[in-house]
Each structure stands twice: as C-alpha cells, then as structure tokens.
Amino acid sequence: MASVPFHYVDLRTFCYATEDEKRVEGALRTFLPEEFEIERVESEGHLGDRILVLSARLERADDVRHALSKLAEVPDLDDVLAELDQRVDDNCAFYLTLDKQAAFRGDVERGDGITFRAKVEAYPAKKETAVTNARETLTELAE
C-alpha cells in the first residue's frame, strides 16, 4: 500500500493501581513500532487511587501503517468491516476497543482496555467517504 488514507492513529489505555505498569505498557506496544515513545499522565481515581494513562499518537505514514496492519490481524475483521457505519463518526474518526490482556500476550482481539482511534482521510470530509476509505484500507491490509 503506497499511501495510507489515515491522518493519525491514537492509542490509549489505563494502568490501574492493581496492574503492573510494564505489563500494561507491553500490551500497548503490541500496536506500536519499536522504540515508539509512550506518553504517561498520572491521574487519580474517585477513591484517590493512582491511575496512569498511557497513550501514543502515530502520525508518520509508516507508523500508521504498522498500527493498521496489527489491527487487520483481529480474528473477526469481517464483523468490524460490517460495523464500519457505526464505528466511524461524523468527524471521520474510526473507533475500536481492543482486549488489553490479549495484547499483552501479543494477540489482537476485540475487547476492553485499549482504545484505538484513527482519523480517516475523506475529501470531502463526509462519513460515507471515510467509511469507504477505511473499508478499502482494512480489507487490503488483511489480504
């Protein structure tokens, strides 16, 4: 694939006080190129417990391509493609949540724990165009 019709990919997960920070970081790194910098922001839960927010924004075409190719490994990609109308919003952003435990094992599965958000290129910026572009790209990457 020569060009990638996505402006950027945002990945985010939370590391709760009961979780090991290195393991949660490892789960997020499943979707990142090697040595990619992860942003860390400390927050506080309702009961005063520490929550670490780990996030990364991929903007370079090669980095975006890497994250999308990992996403294309999801076993039920056909279901994701069928749901694209619900997964792309009016601002041309594609959303999917991924299983943090599976990602720690190096697997890619839908579930909870990691938020995957990608801004889809669409000219003009319409949801229908974004859905078409996302479908074509994910289908091509899965082949």
KEDOZA-985422 format. One record per atom (N, C-alpha, C): residue number from 0; x, y, z negated; atom name. Coordinates in Angstrom, 2 decimals. Atoms other than C-alpha are relative to their C-alpha. Layout:
PT,i,xx,yy,zz,at
PT,NUM,X,Y,Z,CA
...
This chain:
PT,i,xx,yy,zz,at
PT,0,0.85,-1.17,0.00,N
PT,0,0.00,0.00,0.00,CA
PT,0,0.90,1.23,0.00,C
PT,1,-0.86,-1.17,-0.15,N
PT,1,1.65,3.20,1.18,CA
PT,1,-0.38,1.11,-0.98,C
PT,2,0.43,-1.06,0.91,N
PT,2,-0.43,5.74,-0.71,CA
PT,2,-0.94,-0.58,-1.05,C
PT,3,0.88,0.43,1.09,N
PT,3,-2.37,5.43,-3.93,CA
PT,3,-1.06,1.07,-0.18,C
PT,4,1.04,-1.03,0.10,N
PT,4,-5.74,7.22,-3.95,CA
PT,4,-0.46,0.25,-1.45,C
PT,5,0.27,-0.35,1.39,N
PT,5,-5.49,7.99,-7.68,CA
PT,5,0.95,1.11,-0.39,C
PT,6,-0.84,-1.11,0.44,N
PT,6,-4.22,11.23,-9.19,CA
PT,6,0.88,-0.42,-1.18,C
PT,7,-0.73,0.44,1.20,N
PT,7,-3.20,9.64,-12.51,CA
PT,7,-0.75,-1.12,-0.68,C
PT,8,0.60,1.03,0.85,N
PT,8,-3.87,6.83,-14.97,CA
PT,8,0.33,0.37,-1.44,C
PT,9,-0.19,-0.20,1.44,N
PT,9,-4.36,7.41,-18.70,CA
PT,9,-0.28,-1.32,-0.71,C
PT,10,0.18,1.18,0.85,N
PT,10,-3.93,4.53,-21.15,CA
PT,10,0.06,0.45,-1.45,C
PT,11,0.00,-0.40,1.41,N
PT,11,-4.78,4.84,-24.84,CA
PT,11,-0.48,-1.14,-0.87,C
PT,12,0.42,0.98,0.99,N
PT,12,-5.05,2.60,-27.86,CA
PT,12,0.27,0.57,-1.38,C
PT,13,-0.19,-0.40,1.39,N
PT,13,-5.22,2.96,-31.62,CA
PT,13,0.75,-1.09,-0.74,C
PT,14,-0.68,0.92,0.89,N
PT,14,-2.93,1.36,-34.16,CA
PT,14,-0.47,0.32,-1.41,C
PT,15,0.56,-0.21,1.33,N
PT,15,-4.75,0.99,-37.44,CA
PT,15,0.99,-0.43,-1.08,C
PT,16,-0.91,0.30,1.11,N
PT,16,-3.10,0.65,-40.85,CA
PT,16,0.23,-1.49,-0.17,C
PT,17,-0.11,1.45,0.16,N
PT,17,-3.71,-3.11,-40.77,CA
PT,17,0.76,-0.66,1.15,C
PT,18,-0.67,0.56,-1.18,N
PT,18,-1.87,-3.56,-37.44,CA
PT,18,1.48,0.35,0.01,C
PT,19,-1.43,-0.22,-0.16,N
PT,19,1.80,-3.82,-36.61,CA
PT,19,0.22,0.92,1.21,C
PT,20,-0.20,-1.01,-1.04,N
PT,20,2.88,-0.76,-34.60,CA
PT,20,0.74,-0.56,1.22,C
PT,21,-0.77,0.58,-1.11,N
PT,21,5.40,-2.71,-32.49,CA
PT,21,-0.87,-0.91,0.87,C
PT,22,0.88,0.90,-0.75,N
PT,22,2.78,-5.28,-31.51,CA
PT,22,-1.01,0.79,0.83,C
PT,23,0.97,-0.83,-0.73,N
PT,23,0.24,-2.61,-30.53,CA
PT,23,0.70,0.70,1.16,C
PT,24,-0.77,-0.62,-1.08,N
PT,24,2.92,-0.80,-28.52,CA
PT,24,0.29,-1.02,1.10,C
PT,25,-0.25,1.06,-0.98,N
PT,25,3.78,-4.09,-26.83,CA
PT,25,-1.22,-0.29,0.85,C
PT,26,1.24,0.20,-0.75,N
PT,26,0.15,-4.55,-25.85,CA
PT,26,-0.18,1.09,1.05,C
PT,27,0.15,-1.12,-0.94,N
PT,27,0.05,-1.09,-24.25,CA
PT,27,1.03,-0.09,1.12,C
PT,28,-1.07,0.11,-1.00,N
PT,28,3.35,-1.74,-22.46,CA
PT,28,-0.28,-1.03,1.08,C
PT,29,0.40,0.96,-1.02,N
PT,29,1.71,-4.61,-20.59,CA
PT,29,-0.39,0.72,1.29,C
PT,30,0.50,-0.75,-1.16,N
PT,30,0.29,-1.94,-18.25,CA
PT,30,0.96,1.09,0.47,C
PT,31,-0.93,-1.08,-0.31,N
PT,31,3.32,0.37,-18.15,CA
PT,31,1.27,-0.51,0.68,C
PT,32,-1.33,0.34,-0.55,N
PT,32,6.51,0.37,-16.09,CA
PT,32,1.02,-0.06,-1.14,C
PT,33,-1.03,0.10,1.03,N
PT,33,9.68,-0.48,-18.02,CA
PT,33,0.48,1.37,-0.44,C
PT,34,-0.57,-1.21,0.61,N
PT,34,11.04,2.21,-20.34,CA
PT,34,-0.88,1.23,0.13,C
PT,35,0.89,-1.14,-0.10,N
PT,35,7.96,4.41,-19.89,CA
PT,35,-0.25,0.55,-1.40,C
PT,36,0.17,-0.63,1.31,N
PT,36,7.57,6.90,-22.73,CA
PT,36,-1.45,-0.01,-0.44,C
PT,37,1.34,0.03,0.59,N
PT,37,4.57,6.47,-25.01,CA
PT,37,-0.11,1.14,-1.00,C
PT,38,0.24,-1.11,0.93,N
PT,38,3.14,9.47,-26.82,CA
PT,38,-0.68,-0.55,-1.26,C
PT,39,0.55,0.44,1.28,N
PT,39,2.37,8.96,-30.52,CA
PT,39,-0.55,1.21,-0.74,C
PT,40,0.62,-1.06,0.79,N
PT,40,-0.04,11.10,-32.52,CA
PT,40,-0.62,-0.65,-1.23,C
PT,41,0.57,0.53,1.24,N
PT,41,-0.86,10.41,-36.15,CA
PT,41,-1.31,0.70,-0.30,C
PT,42,1.31,-0.52,0.38,N
PT,42,-4.42,10.82,-37.28,CA
PT,42,-0.39,-0.67,-1.31,C
PT,43,0.46,0.54,1.27,N
PT,43,-6.42,10.00,-40.36,CA
PT,43,-1.43,-0.47,0.15,C
PT,44,1.34,0.55,-0.05,N
PT,44,-9.46,7.77,-40.65,CA
PT,44,-0.91,0.64,-1.04,C
PT,45,1.01,-0.55,0.90,N
PT,45,-12.63,8.59,-42.55,CA
PT,45,0.36,-0.21,-1.48,C
PT,46,-0.36,0.29,1.38,N
PT,46,-11.29,6.98,-45.72,CA
PT,46,1.44,0.36,-0.34,C
PT,47,-1.36,-0.45,0.26,N
PT,47,-7.85,8.57,-45.44,CA
PT,47,1.08,-0.94,0.51,C
PT,48,-0.99,0.94,-0.53,N
PT,48,-6.17,5.62,-43.75,CA
PT,48,0.67,0.58,1.25,C
PT,49,-0.79,-0.48,-1.12,N
PT,49,-3.47,6.26,-41.17,CA
PT,49,-0.42,-0.70,1.29,C
PT,50,0.28,0.54,-1.32,N
PT,50,-4.38,5.80,-37.51,CA
PT,50,1.01,0.64,0.95,C
PT,51,-0.97,-0.48,-0.98,N
PT,51,-1.69,6.09,-34.86,CA
PT,51,-0.62,-0.16,1.38,C
PT,52,0.54,0.03,-1.36,N
PT,52,-2.91,7.00,-31.37,CA
PT,52,1.18,-0.11,0.95,C
PT,53,-1.05,0.21,-0.99,N
PT,53,-0.64,5.60,-28.65,CA
PT,53,-0.60,0.24,1.38,C
PT,54,0.54,-0.30,-1.33,N
PT,54,-1.14,6.99,-25.15,CA
PT,54,1.12,0.23,1.00,C
PT,55,-0.94,-0.22,-1.10,N
PT,55,0.56,7.29,-21.79,CA
PT,55,-0.78,0.50,1.20,C
PT,56,0.58,-0.49,-1.25,N
PT,56,-0.22,9.23,-18.63,CA
PT,56,0.98,-0.29,1.12,C
PT,57,-0.82,0.34,-1.16,N
PT,57,1.13,7.83,-15.38,CA
PT,57,-0.44,0.89,1.16,C
PT,58,0.33,-0.93,-1.08,N
PT,58,1.30,10.42,-12.60,CA
PT,58,0.77,-0.29,1.28,C
PT,59,-0.78,0.34,-1.20,N
PT,59,4.03,9.19,-10.23,CA
PT,59,-0.69,-1.16,0.73,C
PT,60,0.70,1.00,-0.81,N
PT,60,2.66,7.06,-7.37,CA
PT,60,0.44,-1.43,-0.35,C
PT,61,-0.49,1.35,0.34,N
PT,61,4.89,4.07,-8.23,CA
PT,61,-0.51,-0.46,-1.36,C
PT,62,0.50,0.34,1.33,N
PT,62,3.82,4.19,-11.88,CA
PT,62,-1.49,-0.32,0.04,C
PT,63,1.44,0.23,-0.15,N
PT,63,0.13,4.45,-10.96,CA
PT,63,-0.23,-1.34,0.69,C
PT,64,0.11,1.26,-0.72,N
PT,64,0.55,1.58,-8.51,CA
PT,64,0.27,-1.19,-0.93,C
PT,65,-0.33,1.06,0.96,N
PT,65,2.16,-0.53,-11.27,CA
PT,65,-1.20,-0.29,-0.92,C
PT,66,1.14,0.18,0.91,N
PT,66,-0.75,0.05,-13.68,CA
PT,66,-1.20,-0.61,0.72,C
PT,67,1.13,0.53,-0.76,N
PT,67,-3.35,-0.63,-10.98,CA
PT,67,0.23,-1.46,0.39,C
PT,68,-0.27,1.39,-0.36,N
PT,68,-1.61,-3.84,-9.91,CA
PT,68,-0.19,-0.91,-1.21,C
PT,69,0.27,0.78,1.21,N
PT,69,-1.74,-5.05,-13.53,CA
PT,69,-1.51,-0.14,-0.21,C
PT,70,1.45,0.03,0.16,N
PT,70,-5.42,-4.13,-13.67,CA
PT,70,-0.63,-0.99,0.99,C
PT,71,0.53,0.91,-1.01,N
PT,71,-6.02,-6.14,-10.48,CA
PT,71,0.13,-1.47,-0.42,C
PT,72,-0.15,1.37,0.51,N
PT,72,-4.97,-9.26,-12.48,CA
PT,72,-1.17,-0.44,-0.88,C
PT,73,1.12,0.36,0.87,N
PT,73,-8.17,-9.15,-14.55,CA
PT,73,-0.79,-1.14,0.66,C
PT,74,0.64,1.18,-0.59,N
PT,74,-9.87,-12.56,-14.06,CA
PT,74,-1.36,0.26,0.65,C
PT,75,1.34,-0.28,-0.53,N
PT,75,-13.33,-11.11,-13.44,CA
PT,75,-0.03,1.30,0.80,C
PT,76,-0.09,-1.21,-0.81,N
PT,76,-12.26,-8.43,-10.97,CA
PT,76,-1.23,0.20,0.88,C
PT,77,1.21,-0.12,-0.82,N
PT,77,-15.29,-9.21,-8.80,CA
PT,77,-1.12,0.68,-0.78,C
PT,78,1.00,-0.66,0.84,N
PT,78,-17.51,-8.15,-11.71,CA
PT,78,0.30,1.48,-0.15,C
PT,79,-0.40,-1.41,0.10,N
PT,79,-15.53,-4.93,-12.13,CA
PT,79,-0.36,0.73,1.29,C
PT,80,0.32,-0.62,-1.29,N
PT,80,-15.92,-4.20,-8.41,CA
PT,80,-1.51,0.18,0.16,C
PT,81,1.46,-0.11,-0.08,N
PT,81,-19.66,-4.87,-8.65,CA
PT,81,-0.55,1.10,-0.91,C
PT,82,0.44,-1.01,0.97,N
PT,82,-19.91,-2.43,-11.58,CA
PT,82,0.58,1.39,0.27,C
PT,83,-0.70,-1.28,-0.24,N
PT,83,-17.93,0.42,-9.97,CA
PT,83,-0.93,1.21,-0.05,C
PT,84,0.93,-1.13,0.07,N
PT,84,-21.04,2.61,-9.66,CA
PT,84,-0.20,0.47,-1.44,C
PT,85,0.14,-0.37,1.41,N
PT,85,-21.31,2.52,-13.46,CA
PT,85,1.34,0.37,-0.63,C
PT,86,-1.33,-0.22,0.58,N
PT,86,-17.55,2.69,-14.08,CA
PT,86,0.68,1.27,0.51,C
PT,87,-0.53,-1.27,-0.51,N
PT,87,-16.89,5.85,-12.03,CA
PT,87,-1.03,1.08,-0.32,C
PT,88,0.93,-1.06,0.38,N
PT,88,-18.38,9.06,-13.40,CA
PT,88,-0.08,1.09,1.09,C
PT,89,0.20,-1.07,-0.97,N
PT,89,-19.46,12.24,-11.61,CA
PT,89,1.25,0.85,0.22,C
PT,90,-1.27,-0.72,-0.15,N
PT,90,-15.95,13.70,-12.14,CA
PT,90,1.06,-0.87,0.69,C
PT,91,-0.87,0.92,-0.74,N
PT,91,-14.45,10.81,-10.12,CA
PT,91,1.02,-0.71,-0.88,C
PT,92,-0.88,0.72,0.91,N
PT,92,-12.89,9.16,-13.17,CA
PT,92,-0.52,-1.43,-0.16,C
PT,93,0.31,1.42,0.14,N
PT,93,-12.82,5.34,-13.37,CA
PT,93,0.39,-0.42,-1.41,C
PT,94,-0.23,0.43,1.38,N
PT,94,-13.10,3.79,-16.85,CA
PT,94,-0.12,-1.51,-0.13,C
PT,95,0.08,1.42,0.33,N
PT,95,-12.44,0.29,-18.14,CA
PT,95,0.68,-0.20,-1.35,C
PT,96,-0.66,0.33,1.26,N
PT,96,-11.65,-1.12,-21.58,CA
PT,96,0.58,-1.41,0.12,C
PT,97,-0.76,1.25,-0.12,N
PT,97,-9.13,-3.92,-21.92,CA
PT,97,0.29,-0.58,-1.37,C
PT,98,-0.21,0.72,1.25,N
PT,98,-8.50,-6.52,-24.59,CA
PT,98,1.43,0.20,-0.52,C
PT,99,-1.32,-0.29,0.58,N
PT,99,-5.64,-5.44,-26.87,CA
PT,99,0.74,-1.28,-0.38,C
PT,100,-0.64,1.27,0.38,N
PT,100,-4.97,-8.98,-28.18,CA
PT,100,0.54,-0.73,1.22,C
PT,101,-0.45,0.66,-1.24,N
PT,101,-4.77,-10.42,-24.65,CA
PT,101,1.20,0.73,0.56,C
PT,102,-1.11,-0.80,-0.53,N
PT,102,-2.48,-7.57,-23.59,CA
PT,102,1.27,-0.27,-0.79,C
PT,103,-1.18,0.32,0.80,N
PT,103,-0.15,-8.38,-26.49,CA
PT,103,0.64,-1.31,0.48,C
PT,104,-0.51,1.27,-0.54,N
PT,104,0.16,-11.90,-25.03,CA
PT,104,0.49,0.14,1.44,C
PT,105,-0.41,-0.22,-1.39,N
PT,105,0.88,-10.34,-21.61,CA
PT,105,-1.09,-0.29,1.01,C
PT,106,1.14,0.30,-0.87,N
PT,106,-2.55,-11.22,-20.23,CA
PT,106,-0.84,1.26,0.20,C
PT,107,0.88,-1.12,-0.30,N
PT,107,-5.02,-8.81,-18.64,CA
PT,107,-1.43,-0.51,-0.01,C
PT,108,1.40,0.40,0.13,N
PT,108,-8.62,-9.25,-19.75,CA
PT,108,-0.83,1.21,-0.41,C
PT,109,0.89,-1.05,0.47,N
PT,109,-11.60,-7.01,-20.21,CA
PT,109,-0.34,-0.27,-1.46,C
PT,110,0.32,0.13,1.41,N
PT,110,-12.48,-6.36,-23.82,CA
PT,110,0.13,1.35,-0.67,C
PT,111,-0.12,-1.24,0.76,N
PT,111,-11.86,-3.78,-26.52,CA
PT,111,1.44,0.21,-0.45,C
PT,112,-1.28,-0.33,0.58,N
PT,112,-8.79,-1.99,-27.75,CA
PT,112,0.85,0.95,0.82,C
PT,113,-0.79,-0.88,-0.87,N
PT,113,-7.18,-0.30,-24.74,CA
PT,113,-0.94,0.65,1.01,C
PT,114,0.82,-0.73,-0.96,N
PT,114,-8.90,2.40,-22.73,CA
PT,114,0.85,0.33,1.22,C
PT,115,-0.65,-0.24,-1.29,N
PT,115,-7.92,2.60,-19.06,CA
PT,115,-0.87,1.00,0.73,C
PT,116,0.73,-1.05,-0.71,N
PT,116,-8.97,5.83,-17.33,CA
PT,116,0.86,0.44,1.17,C
PT,117,-0.75,-0.39,-1.18,N
PT,117,-7.95,6.70,-13.79,CA
PT,117,-0.81,1.02,0.79,C
PT,118,0.64,-1.03,-0.82,N
PT,118,-8.76,9.83,-11.80,CA
PT,118,0.15,-0.40,1.46,C
PT,119,0.01,0.46,-1.38,N
PT,119,-9.74,8.73,-8.30,CA
PT,119,0.00,1.19,0.95,C
PT,120,0.01,-1.04,-1.03,N
PT,120,-8.88,10.90,-5.31,CA
PT,120,-1.27,-0.15,0.83,C
PT,121,1.19,0.02,-0.84,N
PT,121,-12.00,11.85,-3.39,CA
PT,121,-0.16,1.38,0.63,C
PT,122,0.16,-1.26,-0.73,N
PT,122,-12.34,14.53,-0.72,CA
PT,122,-1.15,-0.15,0.96,C
PT,123,0.28,-0.90,1.12,N
PT,123,-14.90,15.95,-1.10,CA
PT,123,-0.16,-0.79,-1.30,C
PT,124,0.03,0.65,1.32,N
PT,124,-14.95,15.20,-4.84,CA
PT,124,-1.42,-0.43,-0.34,C
PT,125,1.33,0.56,0.26,N
PT,125,-18.08,13.07,-4.89,CA
PT,125,0.16,-1.41,-0.52,C
PT,126,-0.05,1.32,0.62,N
PT,126,-18.77,9.97,-6.91,CA
PT,126,0.01,-1.11,1.04,C
PT,127,0.10,1.05,-1.01,N
PT,127,-19.68,7.91,-3.83,CA
PT,127,1.35,-0.22,0.70,C
PT,128,-1.31,0.10,-0.64,N
PT,128,-16.33,8.67,-2.17,CA
PT,128,1.01,-0.63,-0.96,C
PT,129,-0.91,0.56,1.00,N
PT,129,-14.46,7.88,-5.39,CA
PT,129,-0.23,-1.50,-0.18,C
PT,130,0.32,1.42,0.14,N
PT,130,-16.27,4.53,-5.74,CA
PT,130,0.57,-0.78,1.18,C
PT,131,-0.52,0.66,-1.21,N
PT,131,-15.36,3.62,-2.17,CA
PT,131,1.52,-0.11,-0.06,C
PT,132,-1.47,0.01,0.09,N
PT,132,-11.69,4.58,-2.67,CA
PT,132,0.49,-0.98,-1.06,C
PT,133,-0.39,0.92,1.08,N
PT,133,-11.46,2.68,-5.97,CA
PT,133,-0.21,-1.45,0.44,C
PT,134,0.29,1.37,-0.45,N
PT,134,-13.08,-0.41,-4.44,CA
PT,134,1.05,-0.47,1.00,C
PT,135,-0.98,0.38,-1.01,N
PT,135,-10.73,-0.43,-1.45,CA
PT,135,1.37,-0.26,-0.62,C
PT,136,-1.33,0.15,0.62,N
PT,136,-7.62,0.03,-3.60,CA
PT,136,0.07,-1.25,-0.86,C
PT,137,-0.02,1.17,0.88,N
PT,137,-8.51,-2.60,-6.21,CA
PT,137,-0.10,-1.30,0.80,C
PT,138,0.13,1.18,-0.84,N
PT,138,-9.53,-5.08,-3.53,CA
PT,138,1.33,-0.31,0.68,C
PT,139,-1.30,0.17,-0.67,N
PT,139,-6.25,-4.53,-1.66,CA
PT,139,1.05,-0.51,-0.97,C
PT,140,-0.98,0.42,0.98,N
PT,140,-4.19,-4.93,-4.82,CA
PT,140,-0.21,-1.44,-0.47,C
PT,141,0.31,1.35,0.47,N
PT,141,-5.96,-8.15,-5.76,CA
PT,141,0.38,-1.07,1.03,C
PT,142,-0.29,0.99,-1.07,N
PT,142,-5.12,-9.82,-2.41,CA
PT,142,1.43,-0.46,-0.01,C
